[in-house]
Amino acid sequence: MSFIGVPDTASPGFTTLIENLEVDLFWGDVQYNQQYFRRLLLPSSLTDLNTVDKPVTTLRPGLLLGTLTGTNTIGVYTALETNGLETASLILVQEVNMLDPRTGIAAAQLAVCTIGGNIKFGALVRGDADPGAAPGAAERTDLSPEFKFDDHWES
């Protein structure tokens, strides 16, 4: 998510936002860091049950996502499911409020997800109902080899 060549005056606060995302979620040299992104439509039913300081309708950056078998619908990764969501395959890049700002009702939202690249493993979050559960070996296996983690890098 590098925007090399974009002047600082292009959009107020834009540079700061991008730099914070890169520091919080990604690792490595920004210029040579290969990140792979996809813009996806998230269904209105997505919730982040493991959040503490925000409503469950606000999805956090680093949230692990999966794909429902058969429908290819995006859902929050849940380790105990058997419908395809037990396999983490996407990582949400930015915070997404699932409520429509005009109506206050949950609505489908476009969001940027990463499908590969250099990720800080400690920045990943689970949104399932298992309180305090941090990503572990199962999630690391699901996301490899598309993702390279900062705490387990082999040259």
C-alpha positions in Angstrom: 0.0 0.0 0.0 2.8 2.3 -0.9 1.9 5.6 -2.6 5.3 6.7 -3.8 5.2 9.9 -5.8 1.9 11.2 -4.3 2.5 14.7 -3.0 1.9 15.4 0.6 -0.7 18.0 -0.4 -2.8 15.5 -2.4 -5.2 15.0 0.4 -5.1 16.3 4.0 -4.1 13.6 6.4 -3.9 10.9 3.7 -0.1 10.5 4.1 -0.4 10.0 7.8 -3.1 7.4 7.5 -1.1 5.4 5.0 2.1 5.6 7.1 0.2 4.5 10.2 -1.3 1.5 8.4 2.1 0.5 7.1 3.7 0.7 10.6 0.8 -1.1 12.3 0.2 -4.0 9.9 3.0 -4.3 7.4 6.7 -4.8 7.8 9.7 -4.4 5.6 11.0 -1.8 3.2 8.0 0.1 1.8 9.6 0.6 -1.6 10.3 -3.1 -2.1 7.5 -4.5 0.0 5.2 -6.5 -2.2 1.7 -6.3 -0.8 -1.3 -7.8 -2.7 -4.7 -6.2 -2.2 -8.2 -6.8 -3.2 -11.3 -4.6 -2.7 -14.2 -6.8 -1.6 -17.8 -6.3 -0.7 -18.3 -7.3 2.9 -21.9 -8.5 3.7 -23.9 -6.5 6.2 -24.0 -9.4 8.6 -20.3 -9.2 9.5 -19.5 -8.4 13.2 -16.4 -8.3 15.3 -17.5 -10.0 18.5 -14.0 -9.8 20.1 -13.8 -6.0 20.2 -13.6 -4.1 23.5 -13.7 -0.4 22.9 -15.8 -0.2 19.8 -19.2 -1.5 18.7 -19.4 -5.0 17.2 -20.3 -3.4 13.9 -16.9 -1.8 13.6 -14.4 -4.2 12.1 -10.8 -3.7 13.2 -7.7 -3.5 10.9 -5.9 -6.9 11.0 -9.2 -8.8 11.3 -8.9 -12.3 9.9 -11.5 -13.2 7.3 -12.5 -16.4 5.5 -14.7 -17.5 2.6 -17.9 -19.5 3.0 -17.8 -22.8 1.1 -20.2 -22.9 -1.8 -21.3 -19.2 -1.8 -17.8 -17.5 -1.8 -19.3 -15.0 0.7 -16.7 -13.3 2.9 -17.1 -13.9 6.7 -15.2 -13.4 9.9 -12.7 -16.2 10.6 -14.0 -18.6 13.2 -11.8 -21.4 14.3 -14.7 -23.7 15.3 -16.7 -23.5 12.1 -16.9 -26.2 9.5 -18.3 -24.1 6.6 -15.1 -22.7 5.2 -14.7 -19.9 7.8 -12.4 -22.1 9.8 -9.6 -21.2 7.2 -8.2 -17.7 7.4 -7.4 -16.4 3.9 -7.8 -12.6 4.0 -6.8 -9.8 6.3 -8.8 -6.6 6.6 -6.5 -3.6 6.0 -8.5 -0.7 7.4 -11.2 -0.1 10.0 -14.7 -0.6 8.5 -17.9 0.6 10.0 -20.7 -1.7 8.8 -23.4 0.8 9.6 -24.7 3.0 6.8 -24.0 6.6 8.0 -27.3 7.9 6.7 -29.6 5.3 8.2 -27.6 3.7 11.0 -28.6 0.2 9.7 -26.0 -2.4 8.9 -25.3 -2.5 5.1 -22.8 -4.2 2.8 -19.5 -2.2 2.6 -16.5 -2.1 0.3 -13.3 -2.8 2.1 -9.6 -3.3 1.2 -8.2 -6.7 2.2 -4.7 -8.0 1.7 -4.3 -11.4 0.1 -0.5 -11.7 0.5 2.6 -9.9 1.5 4.6 -9.1 4.6 2.4 -8.9 7.7 3.2 -8.3 11.4 1.8 -11.4 13.0 1.1 -9.6 16.3 -1.2 -7.1 14.5 -3.7 -9.9 13.4 -6.9 -10.1 15.4 -9.6 -12.7 15.6 -13.2 -11.6 15.6 -14.9 -14.8 16.7 -16.6 -15.2 20.0 -13.5 -16.7 21.7 -12.6 -13.7 24.0 -9.0 -12.9 24.2 -8.0 -15.5 21.7 -4.9 -14.4 19.7 -4.0 -15.9 16.4 -1.8 -18.9 16.7 -0.3 -21.9 14.8 -3.5 -22.7 12.9 -3.9 -19.2 11.6 -0.2 -19.0 10.6 -0.6 -22.3 8.7 -3.8 -21.0 6.9 -2.1 -17.8 5.8 1.2 -19.3 4.6 2.8 -19.2 2.0 0.9 -16.1 0.7 1.9 -14.1 3.8 5.4 -13.6 5.3 5.4 -12.9 9.0 7.8 -10.6 10.8 8.4 -13.0 13.7 9.1 -16.0 11.5 11.2 -14.8 8.6 13.6 -17.1 6.8 15.8 -15.7 4.1 
